[in-house]
Amino acid sequence: METPTQQSDSRALFDAIAKRSLVDIFVVDERGRFEFVSRSAAALGGYSVDEMLALDSCLPLFAEEDRGF
């Protein structure tokens, strides 16, 4: 188990890598809300990162057959 400092360091490293990535990356919590969205993932859907993070649910953005996550 990571200590709080290690968790913070891991999150900072993930954020640094993901924010600079050209690959679409998003993290969804157990309620279906976005916890993290890369700029390229937001742009793919025609949204800003802030707009996607403000959504109540990610489900409307996915085809019904792709919602089994």
N, C-alpha and C positions, 0 to 999 in steps of 0.2 A: 504494500500500500504506500502511495506517495504521501509525503508530508505536505502541508499547505504551501510551503515554499516551492517544493518540487512541482506541485500542481500548477502554481502560478507560472513557473518557468516553462512548463510544458505547454500551457495555454499561450503564453507569449510567443514561443517558438512556432506553434501551429498558426497563430494569427499572422506572424511575419511571413511564413511560407505561403499560406493560402491567399493573403492579400496581394501577393506578387505573382501568383500563378496565372497562367494563361488557360488553365483547365477550369471548367465549371465546378465549383465546390459549394455545397450547402450542408448544413447540419440542422436536423429537425429533432425537437424534443418529443417526449412521449405523448404530448397533447396535440402534436401536429403543427406546432409553431416553429418558425425558423429561429435558430439560435445564432447561426452564422450564415452569411451569403457572400460569396466572392463577387467582385464587380462584374466578371464575365458571366456568371450565372444570372445575375440580375439583368444584365443587358440582353441576354438571350430571351428573356421573357418580356422585355420592354419596360422594365421597372428600374428604379434606383435601389441601391442596397437598403436605404432607410425605408422605402415603401414596402419592400418584401419583409423586413423585420417587423413592421407594424401590422402585417396581416394577422388576423385571428387564426387562420388555418392555411396550411400549404395545399390542402387537398384540391381546391378548385383549379390549381395550376397544373394538375396532372390528369391525364386521361384516366377514366375509371378503371381500365384494365391494368394500369400502372400503380394503383393505390394500395397494393398489398404489402407495404413496407412497415 
